[in-house]
Amino acid sequence: MNVIDLRSDTVTWPTDEMRTAMAAAPVGDDVYGDDPTVRELEAYAASISGKEAALFVPSGTFGNQLALLTHCRRGTEVILDERSHIVQHEAGASAVIAGVQLRTVDPEGGHLTAPAIERRIRAGDDIHEPKTSLICVENAHSNGTVIPLSAMESIRRIADRHHLPVHLDGARLFNAAVSLGVQAREITQFADSVMFCLSKGLCAPVGSILAGSRKFIDEARRNRKLMGGGLRQAGILAAAGLIALKDMRLRLDADHDNAKLLAQKLSEIPGVSLDMGSVQINMVYFSHERQAQIDEEAFLEFMKDRGILINGTDESGRFRFVTHHWITRERVAAVAQAVRDFYTGD
């Protein structure tokens, strides 16, 4: 990767090992259940997530929407964080595919809490109200926040009290596990289903996993076909996914360390505002005290001219820099120097 791409951890290229494995992967028709590499990937994914079965799907959005379609009856309501990926970045798919309404919660203390969720649950028989059918939790969140196990457990208790399933959007599940110092299954034990990505920080070029009970996955497999996600010789893709799960998830601590290093270097730049405590995974958010007076497009172009790709600010006026496999410590130093040069006028 010649450029330094900080826009997301979705921009990673497959490793040489992945490319070799993809070229040599045994394949079959996965719709018939004949692809041995896909079957191996699904079995391994189920094992590490502590679920009975798993299903290979094209993307994280596909996996989340497949979960909603499989869990929920049309016209019911899903409770979730108002900032969650399903709400903010999945193109309103829940209304089109699952036919459900989203009932959002303003997160307290930075993440969803059981009391906030319980206040949103519609448990009565009022014919004017949609019935609650699902609770969705995102961990790690796409804003870099990690939900502690105690909060996950509390949400599980509330769900059980109201006889509701829980779906975990675990796009960055393994980043959360590293941050909490636990195995992924210790997080997923509190959810009935979980989606996790193979292409966010793990370098696989395509794909995500949806895991849950065997009955749930059998139903999801049929719905995957309905949604157009039935793939043929998908073992070529699954081969990279196996390396992502067996090897690449074990090095995510390096990305977290590089994010902390980048945050430290940025915090030393005059005028930069940054909360070191918010750097929980591989994301660094920061702004500048003169942000409103600075030409954002000029900053983006300045960085691009130095071979560094970044996104514009979020709704809070902050930049997000994301570290990943291809962001080395040397590149961290180059990024910090470029930001310093821009803000100090050098």
VMD Tcl script that draws the C-alpha trace (Angstrom):
set ca {
  {0.00 0.00 0.00}
  {1.81 3.08 -1.26}
  {-0.51 5.69 0.21}
  {-1.15 6.09 3.92}
  {-4.89 5.51 4.09}
  {-6.49 6.51 7.41}
  {-10.09 6.76 6.18}
  {-11.09 3.42 7.72}
  {-9.85 -0.09 8.45}
  {-11.93 -1.29 5.48}
  {-9.21 -0.08 3.10}
  {-6.75 -2.85 3.93}
  {-5.36 -4.93 1.09}
  {-5.14 -8.74 1.34}
  {-1.77 -10.02 2.48}
  {0.50 -12.09 0.24}
  {-0.47 -15.16 2.27}
  {-4.13 -14.48 1.58}
  {-3.54 -14.08 -2.15}
  {-1.70 -17.40 -2.26}
  {-4.41 -19.17 -0.27}
  {-7.16 -17.72 -2.47}
  {-5.44 -18.98 -5.61}
  {-5.11 -22.51 -4.22}
  {-8.43 -22.80 -2.33}
  {-10.51 -25.97 -2.83}
  {-13.94 -24.82 -4.02}
  {-17.45 -26.06 -4.77}
  {-20.92 -24.61 -5.20}
  {-21.76 -23.07 -1.83}
  {-25.49 -22.80 -2.57}
  {-25.47 -26.60 -2.74}
  {-23.31 -26.63 0.41}
  {-20.44 -28.14 -1.59}
  {-17.66 -25.63 -0.95}
  {-15.19 -27.17 1.54}
  {-13.37 -23.90 2.24}
  {-16.58 -22.08 3.05}
  {-17.66 -24.92 5.32}
  {-14.32 -24.77 7.12}
  {-14.62 -21.01 7.56}
  {-18.16 -21.25 8.91}
  {-17.25 -24.00 11.36}
  {-14.22 -22.08 12.64}
  {-16.21 -18.83 12.89}
  {-18.93 -20.56 14.91}
  {-16.33 -22.04 17.23}
  {-14.52 -18.81 18.10}
  {-17.79 -16.91 18.54}
  {-19.27 -19.58 20.81}
  {-22.25 -20.26 18.56}
  {-23.70 -23.46 17.11}
  {-23.46 -22.41 13.48}
  {-22.30 -19.62 11.20}
  {-22.98 -18.32 7.70}
  {-20.65 -16.56 5.26}
  {-22.24 -13.39 3.85}
  {-21.01 -10.73 1.41}
  {-20.78 -7.77 3.80}
  {-21.43 -6.43 7.27}
  {-24.52 -4.53 6.20}
  {-25.81 -7.70 4.54}
  {-25.20 -9.67 7.75}
  {-26.97 -7.14 9.96}
  {-29.96 -6.85 7.66}
  {-30.13 -10.63 7.29}
  {-30.25 -10.88 11.10}
  {-33.12 -8.38 11.29}
  {-35.02 -10.19 8.55}
  {-34.57 -13.54 10.31}
  {-35.34 -12.37 13.85}
  {-38.25 -10.00 13.24}
  {-41.79 -10.02 11.93}
  {-42.66 -7.20 9.54}
  {-44.17 -4.18 11.24}
  {-42.39 -4.78 14.55}
  {-39.79 -2.57 16.17}
  {-36.05 -2.87 16.82}
  {-34.37 -1.01 19.71}
  {-30.82 0.24 19.14}
  {-28.33 3.08 19.64}
  {-29.26 6.18 17.63}
  {-25.63 6.41 16.44}
  {-25.39 2.76 15.44}
  {-24.25 1.59 12.03}
  {-27.66 0.04 11.30}
  {-29.30 3.44 11.80}
  {-26.66 5.73 10.32}
  {-24.87 3.82 7.58}
  {-27.05 1.06 6.13}
  {-29.15 3.17 3.74}
  {-32.47 2.60 5.51}
  {-32.30 -1.08 4.57}
  {-34.24 -2.24 7.62}
  {-37.39 -0.56 6.28}
  {-36.95 -2.09 2.83}
  {-35.71 -5.61 3.64}
  {-37.05 -6.61 7.06}
  {-39.92 -4.13 7.07}
  {-39.24 -3.07 10.65}
  {-39.27 0.23 12.50}
  {-36.16 1.40 14.35}
  {-36.68 2.82 17.84}
  {-33.49 4.60 18.76}
  {-31.96 5.25 22.16}
  {-29.75 8.18 23.14}
  {-26.76 6.38 24.70}
  {-26.03 7.29 28.30}
  {-22.38 7.52 29.28}
  {-21.24 6.81 25.73}
  {-22.95 3.46 25.20}
  {-26.30 1.71 25.49}
  {-27.48 0.86 28.99}
  {-30.09 -1.62 30.14}
  {-32.36 1.00 31.80}
  {-32.38 3.16 28.66}
  {-33.32 0.15 26.56}
  {-36.03 -0.99 28.94}
  {-37.71 2.42 28.78}
  {-38.07 1.92 25.01}
  {-39.52 -1.60 25.07}
  {-43.19 -1.77 24.09}
  {-44.52 -4.61 26.20}
  {-48.26 -3.92 26.28}
  {-51.13 -4.82 23.96}
  {-51.97 -1.32 22.74}
  {-53.08 -1.85 19.14}
  {-51.71 1.58 18.22}
  {-48.11 0.58 18.99}
  {-45.70 -1.70 17.17}
  {-44.40 -4.59 19.25}
  {-40.71 -4.74 20.13}
  {-39.10 -7.73 18.41}
  {-35.32 -7.27 18.81}
  {-32.56 -5.41 20.67}
  {-29.40 -4.55 18.72}
  {-26.07 -3.71 20.33}
  {-22.87 -2.60 18.59}
  {-19.52 -3.60 20.12}
  {-17.03 -2.18 19.34}
  {-18.93 0.85 18.13}
  {-17.90 2.57 14.90}
  {-17.06 5.64 17.01}
  {-14.40 3.60 18.81}
  {-16.36 3.00 22.02}
  {-16.18 -0.43 23.65}
  {-19.09 -1.66 25.78}
  {-17.94 -3.42 28.98}
  {-19.06 -6.97 29.68}
  {-21.09 -5.84 32.69}
  {-23.23 -3.63 30.43}
  {-23.66 -6.44 27.91}
  {-24.79 -8.75 30.71}
  {-27.30 -6.19 32.00}
  {-28.77 -5.79 28.52}
  {-29.05 -9.57 28.25}
  {-31.00 -9.70 31.53}
  {-33.43 -7.04 30.31}
  {-33.89 -8.92 27.03}
  {-34.58 -12.18 28.87}
  {-37.07 -10.47 31.17}
  {-39.05 -9.33 28.13}
  {-38.43 -12.50 26.08}
  {-36.56 -10.61 23.35}
  {-33.57 -11.75 21.27}
  {-30.36 -9.69 21.11}
  {-28.36 -9.17 17.93}
  {-24.76 -8.00 18.24}
  {-23.32 -5.91 15.44}
  {-19.76 -7.04 16.04}
  {-18.24 -5.62 12.88}
  {-15.17 -4.92 15.03}
  {-15.84 -7.70 17.55}
  {-12.20 -8.69 17.82}
  {-11.09 -5.10 18.44}
  {-13.55 -5.05 21.34}
  {-12.17 -8.35 22.62}
  {-8.60 -7.02 22.52}
  {-9.62 -3.81 24.29}
  {-11.43 -5.74 27.03}
  {-8.72 -8.39 27.31}
  {-11.16 -11.25 26.72}
  {-11.99 -13.87 24.11}
  {-14.67 -12.94 21.58}
  {-17.02 -15.61 22.92}
  {-17.09 -13.81 26.28}
  {-18.77 -10.89 24.50}
  {-21.00 -12.90 22.18}
  {-22.38 -15.03 25.04}
  {-24.80 -12.18 25.74}
  {-26.26 -12.16 22.20}
  {-28.46 -14.60 20.31}
  {-26.81 -13.70 17.02}
  {-23.66 -11.86 16.03}
  {-22.29 -10.41 12.83}
  {-18.56 -9.81 12.50}
  {-16.53 -8.56 9.56}
  {-13.57 -10.25 7.92}
  {-12.63 -7.09 6.01}
  {-12.47 -4.51 8.82}
  {-8.89 -4.51 10.00}
  {-8.40 -8.22 9.24}
  {-7.33 -7.68 5.60}
  {-9.76 -10.10 3.92}
  {-10.98 -8.47 0.69}
  {-14.65 -9.49 1.05}
  {-17.06 -10.95 3.53}
  {-18.60 -11.14 6.97}
  {-20.00 -13.85 9.24}
  {-23.44 -14.19 10.80}
  {-23.47 -16.67 13.69}
  {-26.14 -17.98 16.04}
  {-28.11 -21.11 16.90}
  {-28.34 -23.83 14.27}
  {-32.06 -23.16 13.82}
  {-31.44 -19.44 13.36}
  {-28.67 -20.01 10.81}
  {-30.79 -22.52 8.87}
  {-33.46 -19.84 8.54}
  {-30.86 -17.20 7.73}
  {-29.41 -19.39 4.96}
  {-32.80 -19.41 3.23}
  {-33.12 -15.65 3.72}
  {-29.59 -15.14 2.38}
  {-30.75 -16.75 -0.85}
  {-33.84 -14.52 -0.87}
  {-31.62 -11.44 -0.52}
  {-29.41 -12.52 -3.42}
  {-26.48 -13.54 -1.25}
  {-26.19 -17.16 -2.37}
  {-22.66 -17.49 -3.74}
  {-21.13 -20.22 -5.87}
  {-17.38 -20.97 -5.69}
  {-17.02 -18.71 -2.65}
  {-14.10 -20.69 -1.24}
  {-11.79 -18.30 -3.07}
  {-13.04 -15.58 -0.72}
  {-13.42 -17.82 2.32}
  {-9.72 -18.77 2.11}
  {-8.79 -15.17 2.92}
  {-11.42 -15.14 5.68}
  {-9.81 -18.14 7.37}
  {-6.47 -16.34 7.53}
  {-8.25 -13.24 8.81}
  {-9.76 -15.18 11.71}
  {-6.88 -17.53 12.47}
  {-4.02 -15.05 12.19}
  {-4.94 -11.41 11.61}
  {-7.26 -11.04 14.62}
  {-4.31 -11.99 16.83}
  {-2.31 -8.90 15.81}
  {-4.99 -6.23 16.38}
  {-3.23 -5.10 19.56}
  {-0.55 -3.60 17.27}
  {-3.18 -1.43 15.60}
  {-4.44 -0.31 19.01}
  {-0.91 0.52 20.14}
  {-0.31 2.53 16.96}
  {-3.56 4.42 17.51}
  {-2.43 5.36 21.02}
  {0.97 6.42 19.66}
  {-0.70 8.55 16.98}
  {-3.02 10.10 19.55}
  {-0.06 10.96 21.78}
  {1.83 12.61 18.91}
  {-1.23 14.56 17.78}
  {-1.93 15.75 21.33}
  {1.51 17.37 21.37}
  {0.59 19.66 18.45}
  {-0.39 23.17 19.62}
  {-4.15 23.69 19.44}
  {-5.12 20.06 18.92}
  {-7.98 18.86 21.13}
  {-7.94 15.12 21.82}
  {-9.18 12.84 24.60}
  {-6.60 10.09 25.13}
  {-9.12 8.10 27.16}
  {-11.37 7.78 24.11}
  {-8.73 5.81 22.18}
  {-10.04 2.35 23.08}
  {-9.45 0.52 19.79}
  {-7.82 1.60 16.52}
  {-9.52 4.98 16.12}
  {-8.29 8.46 16.97}
  {-10.70 11.41 17.03}
  {-9.40 14.97 17.26}
  {-10.20 18.57 16.40}
  {-8.37 21.90 16.53}
  {-9.20 24.95 18.60}
  {-9.33 26.97 15.34}
  {-11.36 24.29 13.52}
  {-14.10 26.72 12.47}
  {-11.57 29.09 10.90}
  {-9.58 26.40 9.07}
  {-10.37 25.44 5.47}
  {-11.19 21.73 5.80}
  {-10.82 21.06 2.09}
  {-7.39 22.67 2.17}
  {-6.40 20.32 5.00}
  {-7.62 17.26 3.10}
  {-5.71 18.36 -0.01}
  {-2.59 19.13 2.04}
  {-2.62 15.62 3.49}
  {-3.37 14.04 0.11}
  {-0.40 15.85 -1.43}
  {1.72 14.10 1.20}
  {0.29 10.71 0.28}
  {-2.14 10.58 3.22}
  {-5.86 9.92 2.69}
  {-8.35 11.09 5.33}
  {-12.06 11.80 5.57}
  {-13.66 15.12 6.46}
  {-14.99 15.93 9.90}
  {-17.99 14.23 11.50}
  {-21.09 16.04 12.78}
  {-19.15 17.00 15.92}
  {-16.42 18.67 13.90}
  {-13.84 15.96 14.62}
  {-11.50 14.10 12.31}
  {-11.25 10.32 12.62}
  {-7.95 8.60 11.83}
  {-8.06 4.78 11.76}
  {-4.99 2.59 12.10}
  {-4.73 -0.89 10.59}
  {-2.28 -3.52 9.33}
  {-0.72 -1.20 6.76}
  {-0.21 1.73 9.17}
  {3.23 1.14 10.68}
  {4.87 3.12 13.46}
  {6.96 4.91 10.83}
  {3.78 5.94 9.05}
  {2.28 7.13 12.31}
  {5.21 9.49 12.70}
  {4.78 10.75 9.12}
  {1.07 11.41 9.69}
  {1.66 13.32 12.92}
  {4.36 15.42 11.26}
  {2.08 16.27 8.35}
  {-0.70 17.39 10.72}
  {1.80 19.46 12.70}
  {3.11 21.09 9.52}
  {-0.38 22.09 8.44}
  {-1.52 23.53 11.75}
  {1.76 25.35 12.45}
  {2.14 26.61 8.88}
  {5.48 24.91 8.23}
}
mol new
graphics top color blue
foreach p $ca { graphics top sphere $p radius 0.5 }
foreach p [lrange $ca 0 end-1] q [lrange $ca 1 end] { graphics top cylinder $p $q radius 0.2 }
display resetview
